Every structure is written in C-alpha cells, then in structure tokens.
C-alpha cells in the first residue's frame, strides 16, 4: 500500500583492501548488491594511504554515484554504506560513512545494527572528550554511529586498533562495523552476531560485507563469517584477528525469513533453501484444498514454491509486480492512492478467475496490505483465498536494527490468527510455527534471536522508560550548547523507540 512499508533492516556495509584495484567501483557494486538493506542514503570512503575521502548523499546507490564521483575516490582501501534509518532521522547529516579525527589521523565508519545503551555512550563521550562537540556530532549527526565515531578518537598513546579494542566491549545491542583509517580496514561484529557479516578473498586483496551476495558480485570468494565478538584488521601486513568479547551467537532469524537476499548464505545455510523449506513446513502444518498456489512477489516466492512442492498443488504466477516501484519520494495523488496495492501488484485474471487460491507471503505487519490484496483477488474472480504466512506472527518490536511497526500497530498483538484471517477477509489464515521456522534455518534455536515472535530478547535492554528516549533533548545532553552544531538528538521511528510510541 502507498506509504506502508514492510520490516526494514538498518543498513548494508562493505569494505575492501585491494592494492591495484579500483576499490571505489568495487565498493559501488558491493553496495548495489546490498541495496535491499537500505534505500535512503549511500556513501563511500577511500584512502590512498595518505588522504581519506568521503562521498555520500541521499538516495539509492545508482542515484548517489556516477563515473565522475567514483573516479575521484582514489586509493587502495575503501568502505561503503547503504542506509535505512532506525536511530537518527533520514537526513544528509546522518548518512554514512561517518568521519572523525583520531590521535593519529582520521577514521571513517559504517554501521549496521542498533545500539541499546546510547545513553551510556553519550555520558562516556562527555567524560572522555569534554563538552566541546567535535566531528560528526558538531556537524549535526544524531545517530548512535556518530557516538561510536567520537569514541574512536582515542589519544596519542593508543592506535585506532587499540582504541577500538577498548571501545567495542562497551557497546550493547547489534552492530556490524566496517571502519578505516588512512592505512587499515577494520571489521567488527557484536558478541551475539545478530546481523550477518562475512569475509571474502580477492586475488589481490580482501573484502568484508553484510552478505555473501555482495562478495559474489565483486568476484570475491567466501572465506568465512566474521565471528561474533571479533575484530579483524587488514593492511599491508596482511589480515589479523583479535577477540574483544566472548561469542554468544544469537543471529537474527528474520534474516532467513525476509531481510537477506535469497542468494545469500548465512551460517552455512542458503537463504533460498531455508525459505523453500519454510513453505514446505507451512504446507504440512496448514494444508488446504485448493487449485493453485501463488506467491506475493518477490518475498513470498521461495516459500510458495516449497508449499506447492509439498502439497502437490499447482504453482502459478497470479500476481505481476511492477519491478520499478521501490522507495519513491513522489507521493501518489489521492486518485492513485485509492488504487492502493495496484501501484505495486496487479492480478493475472485469466490465471486466478474461478480458482481456489493459496496465497503465500512472508509476514503480516499491520494487515492493511493483505486486506487490500485479498479484496483485489476476489474482485479479479478468485473463488477462495487462503492466506499462508511463512513465519510466526510478529508480536514484538525489534531493538537490534529492524524497523517494525510499534507493538500497538502489529495486528498479531491483539488478535488470534482466526481473527486476523477474518479481519483481512481471507477464507483461512495459517502461520508457520516457531518450531517449523527454526528447523528450516538448520540452526539450533539457542543460536537464533526470535524476539520479534516471542518477546524474549537475547541482549539485555535498558529500562523501557529510558530506551523510549534513547537520544535526548539537547538541553539534557552533556555535549555542549546548540551553537556547537547540534540542535537536538532524537530517535527516528525505528526500533529504538518502539515501546514508547502509541
């Protein structure tokens, strides 16, 4: 529906160290492969060993960069970022990579995830560096990433690597960081490994990226995942690894369901294969007499294939998606808005007329899109519409980097599956069980975060009254006066304030 978005991931990150290669272009194509993880802004930082350059702007990767911009970003090491905002508004000042001073040079940093102890980090910045705001904070950046960048400033007695090893254990929440100075690319993953981060090998260098699909597009071979609680450094001396915290893996289960590209591999499991298996399990758990199985493209396609294969019901394409409707900054007129979901999907009437349909999708958030979809299919002549969801009901907000609706807006919070089915106008509704979803990932349940389904959060959260205002009004900040460049620090409508919103 116009203005209605599905669950959004925070960001995609990419880093490369490759002398002799066009690292800016490698990073561009790596970000292109990670565009699904964030569509609000994009940026690249490069270094030639002496000078560090950053170019970033609002928009898609293909809108931000052209040949001229990429040719100006010279060097042999680079990092890149594509952003969806969770903490910090969607404005240019919050685009990444961030840039800040260190005792020995400059640091550029890209972050995927969401920190839950931002209030403590604000206090720590003030304690270490005083009230005079510097770097990104002085330029109006209102993100948790800007606080990490400020903390990496360090002192003359410590290298950036040593400072990072001291700062990283103080961070709470989900974080995959890719950062660099003039000589070295670094990658770090939080001790729980909530968000994916992988290491790849080029013929003449190394790559780190949020997903294996980004390695594929630049011709890098997968070496391994960056381990939870690990800091990797890559420079002229080679690659070295240091552990800054014990690993307690609890990777995000929603990566398998929706967030990651289907051609990505996470923890050794193909995301596409996991989604097909979710569809198979869904068919076993919620069988129905029907004529055809159709997906809600594109996210429902692998599960629909699995459902059809397991049930023996014919798979068909019943909906056509406009491939060029993504995040648009042009608001539809009232006339177009009334067309609703047809801006993105249109039924193939000759396929669905008179048929009993199984419609497979990955999630129901508020229910508005599914309600409009069911109505559209009935208007196109469907005899029955049975909705099947290849995940358990989403009932809790995420504080680790996914922007769900607030809990009060999640339709599954107050209604049973039967009531939701009636609400969206379906003849029946079936959700995949938690056990079926976990089994499809081929991961032990102890190594998965399922908080959005269960309300059991693997990383301790601050008290609700504090996390609801993770970043506070300027007058309360121990970081100097508004003339220092920051009028206020406020969270965007992301996971960080989900409990506090109506």
LOGUVO-995003 format. One record per residue: residue in one letter; x negated, y negated, z of N, C-alpha, C in turn. Coordinates in steps of 0.1 Angstrom, whole numbers, plus 5000, padded with zeros to 4 digits. Atoms other than C-alpha are relative to their C-alpha. Layout:
AXYZXYZXYZ
...
END
This chain:
X499250125000500050005000499149885000
X500850135000498849644994499749965014
X500450044986496949535025499850115010
X500249884991496949885040498850084996
X501249925003493650055043499950125008
X500249884992492650395054498949985010
X501150014990490050465081498749954992
X501250055006486850265072498850035008
X501349984993483350355080499349875001
X500750134997480950085093499249974988
X501150045009478150095067499350124994
X500949915005475750275045498649945000
X501450055000471950245049499150084992
X500949935009469050325027498649945002
X501450054998465250295030499150074991
X500949935009462350375007498649945002
X501450045000458550365009499350084988
X500549935013457050434974499249914992
X501050085008453950254961500150044985
X499949975014454150224923501450014994
X498649995005457950254921500749865001
X499150124999460549974916500950025012
X499349964989461750004951501349935001
X498750075000464449734948501150074992
X499149935009466049924919500450145006
X499649884993465850254938501049975011
X499150044989467550084968501449974994
X498850045006470149934945500950134996
X499249885004471150274931500350095012
X499749934987470950434966501249945006
X498850064995473450174978501250024991
X498949975009475550234947500750135004
X499549874996475850594959500749995013
X499450014987476850474993501149895001
X499150115000479350204982501350045008
X498849964993482250414997499949975015
X500150024985480850345032500249855004
X499850154997481249965029500149924988
X499850085013482549725003500149855003
X499950144997482349385020498849924997
X501250075003478749285016498950104997
X501149925003475449425004498749925000
X501350075000471749345008498950094999
X501249925002468249455001498849915006
X501250064996464949365018498850084994
X501249945006461549435002498749945006
X501350064996457849385011498950054991
X501249975008454649384991498850025009
X501149984990452549435023499649875006
X500350134994452249055029501249925003
X498850094999455648895024501250095000
X498749934999459149025033501149914995
X498950075006462048915012501450065002
X498649954998465848955018500949934990
X498950065008468648904993501350085003
X498749944996472248965004501149904997
X498850085003475748844996501350085003
X498749934998479448925000500350064987
X499549935011480949174976499450144998
X500549875003480249504960498550004996
X501449995004476649624952499849944986
X500150045014477249564915500349854998
X499750145001478549214922498949925006
X501050084993475749104945498750004992
X501350005007472749214924500150014985
X500249995015471749164888498550034998
X501449985003468449224870499149905005
X500950114995467048884879499850015015
X500249994986467648934916499150125004
X500849884997466249284916498549994996
X501450025005463149184896499249915010
X500650094991462448914922499650075013
X500349924988462449174950498950104998
X501249925003458949304945499550065013
X500749944989456949534967500050154999
X500149855001456449904976500850065012
X499149954990458849935006501249915000
X498750085000462549835009501050075009
X498849954994465649885029501249934994
X498850065005469249825019501250045009
X498849984992472749805034501249964992
X498750045005476349805023500950015012
X499450024987478749685050501550004999
X498650024996482249725063500049955014
X500150064987482749515094500850075010
X499349954988483649665128499849905011
X500350114991481949425152499449894993
X500450115007481549085138500849984987
X499150035011483648915111499450034987
X500549985013483348975074499649874994
X500550135005481348665066498550024996
X501449985005477948605049499050005011
X500950004989476248535082499850145006
X500149864995476948895092499550104990
X500549905010475749055060498650055005
X501349944996472749285064499250034987
X500949994988469749345064499949875008
X500350114992469249115093498549975000
X501450045001465948925096499749935013
X500450064987464048835127498450005001
X501450004997460548745140499650115009
X500649914991458248985157498749945004
X501350064995454948925176499050014989
X501049995010453049045145500549974986
X499550035013455348945116501549985000
X498550015002458948995105500650145000
X499249885001461549265109501349984992
X498750005006464449335086500750135004
X499349894994467149575099501350024994
X498749965005470149765086500650115010
X499449924990472649945109501350064996
X498749935002475350195105500550065014
X499449954987477550265136500649885008
X499450104992478850065165499550035014
X500549994986477249995199501149975010
X498950024990479350015230499549935013
X500550074988477049835255499549864996
X500450135005476849505237499849895011
X500150104989477449305269498750025007
X501349984993474349465285498949944991
X501050045010472349385253499949845000
X499950154999473449015255499249955012
X500750034987472149005291498550024998
X501449965002468849175280499349904991
X500650105009468248925252499749875008
X500250124992468748635276498950015010
X501049984990466548785302498650004994
X501349995006463648855278499549884993
X500450105009463748565255500649865003
X499550134995465548285274501249964992
X498750055005468448065264499949954986
X500150065013467047935232500250114989
X499649905010468748135204499049994988
X500950005011466448245176500550104989
X499749905011466648435143501450004996
X498749995004469948575133501049945009
X499050064991471748455164500149854998
X499950155003470748095156500649974987
X499450025013472048145121501550035000
X498549984999475548235133500450154998
X499649865001475348615131500750055013
X499249964988477948765155500150155002
X499949864999477149135153499150065010
X500949934991475649395176498750024993
X501349995007472949435149499149895002
X500950124997471749085155499450015013
X500649984987471249165191498850105000
X501149915001469149465183498849944993
X501050075007467149255158499249905010
X500650094990466548995186499150085010
X500849924990465349265210498750064994
X501249955007462849395184498949904999
X501050105001460949065186498750045007
X501249954993458649215212499149895005
X501050104995455449045225498750044994
X501349975007451849025213499350135005
X500749884995450849325234500650134995
X499349885005453249565216500249994985
X499650005014453649665180501550024999
X498649985002457049685164500450145004
X499749864997456950065167500150025015
X500049984985456150045205501249935005
X498850074995458849785210501350084997
X498949915004461350005191500250115010
X499949894991460550295213500449965014
X499650054987461250085244501549954999
X498650065001464549925230501050114997
X499049905004466150235214500750075011
X499349934989466750425246501149915008
X499050094993468750115259501349994992
X498850015009471250135230501050115003
X499049914997474550305237501050004988
X499149995011477050425211499450074988
X500449945012476550525175499149914992
X500950085008473550395155499150084991
X501049965009471650485124499349874996
X500850135003468950215120499050034989
X501150005009466750165090499449865000
X500650144999464249875095498650014996
X501350015006460949755083499349875004
X500850124999458149505088499349994986
X500750025013455649405061499350134995
X500849895004453949745061500750145001
X499549874996456250025075501550004999
X498549975000459750165070500250095012
X499749924988461350305102501550044998
X498649954999464550515107500250065013
X499649954986466250595140501450045000
X498649954998469350795149500350025015
X499649994986471250785182499950145005
X500249864995470751085205501250094997
X498949915004474251215196500150034985
X499949975014473751195159501449984994
X498650025004477251055154500149984985
X500050035015476550915119498950084993
X501049925007474651115093498849914995
X501250065005471051015083499050114995
X500849895005468751215061498749944994
X501350035005465151215050499750074987
X500249945013464151275013498649974996
X501450025005460851304994500149974985
X500350035014459951134962498650054996
X501349965005457051224940498949915006
X501050094994455250914953500549925012
X499550074988457050834985501150075007
X499049954991459850885010501249914999
X498750075000463550795012500750045013
X499049974990465950775041501449944996
X498750045005469750745035501150055009
X498849954992473150785051500550134996
X499549885006474051065028499050064990
X500849945009472351325007500349964985
X499650055013474251194977499149894995
X500850115003472150884978498650054996
X501349945004468951104976500150054986
X499849955013470351274946499949904989
X499950105011470950954926498749944997
X501350065003467350834930499050114998
X500949905004465851174923499150055012
X500849954988464651254959500550135004
X499649874995464651604973500249995015
X499750004986466251665007498950075008
X500949944991463651735034500750055012
X499249974988465851735065500849895005
X499350114994468151535086499049935010
X500650074988466751265109500650055012
X499449944989467151425142500649905010
X499450094990469351275169498949975011
X501050044991467051075192498649994995
X501350005006464251055167499849864993
X500550125008462250755153499050054990
X500949975011460550805120499349874995
X500750115006457850575107499350054988
X500649975013456550575071499249884995
X500950115004453550375060498850074992
X501149955008450150415042499350125007
X500649894992449050665069500950134998
X499249895001451950895060501349995008
X498850004992455050995080499750065013
X500149954987455151035117501349995008
X498749994993457951115141499750005015
X500050014985458551025178501450025005
X498749994994461351125200500249905011
X499850104989462850845221501050045010
X499049954990465651045238500350144996
X499649865003466751405242501250004991
X498849985009469151525215501150075006
X498749944996472751595224501049994989
X499350025013474251645189501650015002
X498550005002477951545185500449924988
X499750075012478351455149501549974997
X498750045003481451285136500750104992
X499249905008484051535124500749934989
X499350075011485751265103499149984988
X500850015012482751255080500450124991
X499649895008483751605068501449984994
X498650015005487451515065500249894990
X499750115008487251175048498949914996
X501050115002484250945052498950034989
X501149965008481451125034500450034986
X499749965014481251174996500150165000
X499949855000482351534987498750074995
X501249935005478951594970498849985010
X501050014989477151525003499950135008
X500249884990475751795027499749945014
X500250054986475951735065499850135008
X500349894991474251975089500050134992
X500149885008473752225061501350044994
X498749975005477452225052500449914989
X499550085011478752105018501449945005
X498850064996481451845025501150044991
X498949955009483451954994500450145005
X499649874996483352315006500850005013
X499350014987484452215041501449954997
X498650055003487452025026500850104993
X499249895006488452315004500450105010
X499649904990488352545034501049945009
X498950064992490452295054501450024993
X498849985007493052325026500450155001
X499749864998492852705028500650035014
X499549984986493352695066501449945001
X498750065000496252455061501150084994
X499049915006497952695038500450125009
X499749894991497652975063500849955012
X499250054988498952755092501349954996
X498750075003501752575073500450044986
X499649955013502952795044501449954998
X498750055004506052685025500350054986
X499749965014507952804994500149874991
X500150125009507152554966499550044987
X500349975014506452534929498649954996
X501350055004503352324927499349935012
X500850084990500552174950499449884992
X500750115006499451824942499349925010
X500750074991496851614958500349855000
X500150155001496851244968498649974997
X501450025004493751144948499549885007
X500949895003490951134954499850085013
X500549944987490551214991500850135003
X499249874997493251494991499750114990
X500249905011491951674960499350135005
X500649874996489551934976500950095008
X499249924991491952035003501250054992
X498949955008494752064977499650124992
X500649895008492552294956500050125010
X500049894990492052504988501450065003
X498649964997495752504996500650094989
X499549925012496652624961499450144999
X500749875001494052894961500450105010
X499649914988495053034995501550044999
X498549975000498853014989500450074988
X499649955013498953124953501049914993
X499150105007501052814944499249934990
X500750065011500052654912499549865004
X500650134998497752344915500349924988
X499750095011498752044894499749865004
X500250154997497951674890501349934998
X498750065000501151504899500049855001
X500250154998499751154906498849964992
X501250065007497450934885499649885008
X500550114992495250694903499349904991
X500750115007494050354889498650005006
X501349994995490350404892499349875003
X500650134999489650034892500749925011
X499550074988491749944922499350045012
X500749974987489449934952500449895010
X499850114992488949654976500149874992
X499950125009490349354958500249875009
X499850124992490148994971501149924994
X498950075006493048894949501350065006
X498849954994496348924968501150014989
X498949995010499249054947501249915003
X498950084998502248834942501150085007
X498949934993505548914961500650114990
X499449905010506849084929499150124999
X500949895001503749304926500050075013
X500149934986503749374964501250095001
X498849924999507249514961499850144993
X500349885007505849774937499250105009
X500749924990503749894967498950094995
X501049905002501850214962499750014985
X500249995014502250194924498949934995
X501250075004499449954922498850095000
X501149915000497150244930500450144995
X499649865004499150564922501349994992
X498850005008501750644896500350154998
X499749865002503650974893500150054986
X499849945013503551204863501350075000
X498649954999507251254859500350144994
X499749875007507151544835499450115008
X500649904992504951734860500950035012
X499349984987507051684891501550005000
X498550005000510651654879500550145002
X499349874997512751924894499250105008
X501049914993509752074913500149985015
X500250004986509352164949498549985003
X501450045000506151984958499450035014
X500950014988503352044984499149884997
X500850125002501651704987498950005010
X501149994990498151725003499349875001
X500850134997496451425019499150035012
X501049974990493651395044500549955014
X499650054987495251175071501349924998
X498950104999498350975081499649905011
X500450104990497450645099501349945005
X498750064995500550425102501250064994
X498849935007502750625078500649924989
X499350085010503650335055499750054986
X500349955014501750475025500750134997
X499349875003503150825029501549984998
X498550025002506650695033500349954986
X499850055013506350495001499750114989
X500349895010504750794983501150104999
X498849905000507551034993501149944993
X498850065007510150784981499749994985
X500450015014508250734948500250144993
X499949875006508051114942501550044999
X498649975001511751154949500749934989
X499450085011512650874925499550054987
X500549945013510551054899500650144998
X499249875003512751364903499550125008
X500449894992510951584929501250065007
X498949934993513451844943499750005015
X500450004986511551874976498649955001
X501350064997508551704991499550055014
X500649954988506451895017498649945002
X501350074998503551695031499150085009
X501049924992500451875043498849915002
X501150084997497651695061498850085004
X501149914998494151845061499149965012
X500750044987493251715096501150005011
X499050014989494851705130500549855001
X499550144999496951395140498949915006
X500950104994494751085146500849925010
X499250054989495850965180499249905009
X500950094991492850765195499149924991
X501050095007490650475184498650065000
X501449965001487050525174499249885005
X500950104995484350325192498650024994
X501349975005481450465171499849974986
X500350055013481850295138501150024989
X498849985009485250385122501049905004
X499050094998487850115119501450074998
X498649955001491150295126501049885004
X499050094994494350115134499950015015
X500049994985494850035171500950125004
X499249884995496450315192501549984998
X498550025001499850155192500550004986
X499750005014499750135154500050144994
X500149875006498850505149501350085002
X498749944999502050685141500150125008
X500149884993500951005157500049985015
X500150034986500550835191501450025007
X498749994993504250825199501050104994
X499149915006505851085176499450144998
X500449875003505751455171499950024985
X500149985014504851605137501450014993
X498750005005508551675132500649864998
X499450145000509551315140499349924989
X500850075011506751185117500550044987
X499449955013508051405089501349934996
X498750075002511551255093499749864997
X500350155002510050905095499549974986
X500550035013508250935062500950064989
X499149955010511151115045499750134994
X500449875006509451445039501050115004
X499249884997511251785038499350075012
X500749944989508551915061498649935001
X501450054998505151805075499250095008
X500949914993502252015086498649945001
X501350044998498951905101499150125003
X500949894997495852125102499649995015
X500450004986494952235137498649965003
X501350044996491952115156499050124997
X500949885001490552475156499850034985
X500249985015491152505118499049904994
X500950105005489352185111498650025004
X501449984995486352265133499450124993
X500549885006486052615118499649974985
X500450035014485952465083498749934999
X501350075000482952245092498850105002
X501049904997481052565102499049955011
X500850054989479752365132500650055013
X499449974987480152465169500849885004
X499250114995482852255185499249915009
X500750084991480352135210499049904993
X500850095008478351965182500849914992
X499150095007481251765169500749905009
X499250104993482851445180501450014994
X498650005004486651485179500949915007
X499350104991487551185200501349944994
X498950075006489951035175501350105000
X498949904999492051365177500450035015
X499949954986491551445214500049905011
X500250104989490651125233498950045009
X501249974992487551295246498849954993
X501150075006484651065240498750055005
X501349944996481151215240499049905005
X500950104995479450885247500849915010
X499350074990480450715279500349864995
X499650135004482450395273500049915012
X499950104989482350075294501550005004
X498650014996485549995313500849934989
X499250055011488449915290500149855000
X499950155000488649555301498849934995
X501250065005485049495291499950034985
X500249965014485049685258501049934991
X499050075008488149495247499449864996
X500650125004485949185246498550025000
X501449975000482549325237499149884999
X500850135002481248995225500949895004
X499150094993482548705245499949864994
X500050145005483248335240498649945003
X501350064999480248115235499749945014
X500250074987480847925268499550105011
X500449904990480248255287498750074997
X501249935004477148355268498749945006
X501350054995473648325284499049984989
X500950015012472248245250499949864994
X500250145005472147865248501349944996
X498950085003474547605235500550014986
X499549985014476747595204499149934990
X500850065010474347355187498850084996
X501149915004471847635186500450084988
X499749945013473847765157501150105001
X499049904998476448005172501249945008
X498850064994479947875179500650105010
X499449894992481248205193499650144995
X500249865004480748575193501350075002
X498749934999483948765186500050124992
X499949885008484649115175501049994989
X499049995010486449185143501050105004
X499049914997489449405141499550144998
X500649865002487349725144500150085013
X499949914988486850005169499749935013
X500550064988485149775194501149945009
X498950064992488449615205501350074998
X498849935004490949885195500950025012
X499149994988492249935231500649875004
X499550134996492749565236501049944991
X499150065010494749495205501450065002
X498649944999498649535205500250104989
END
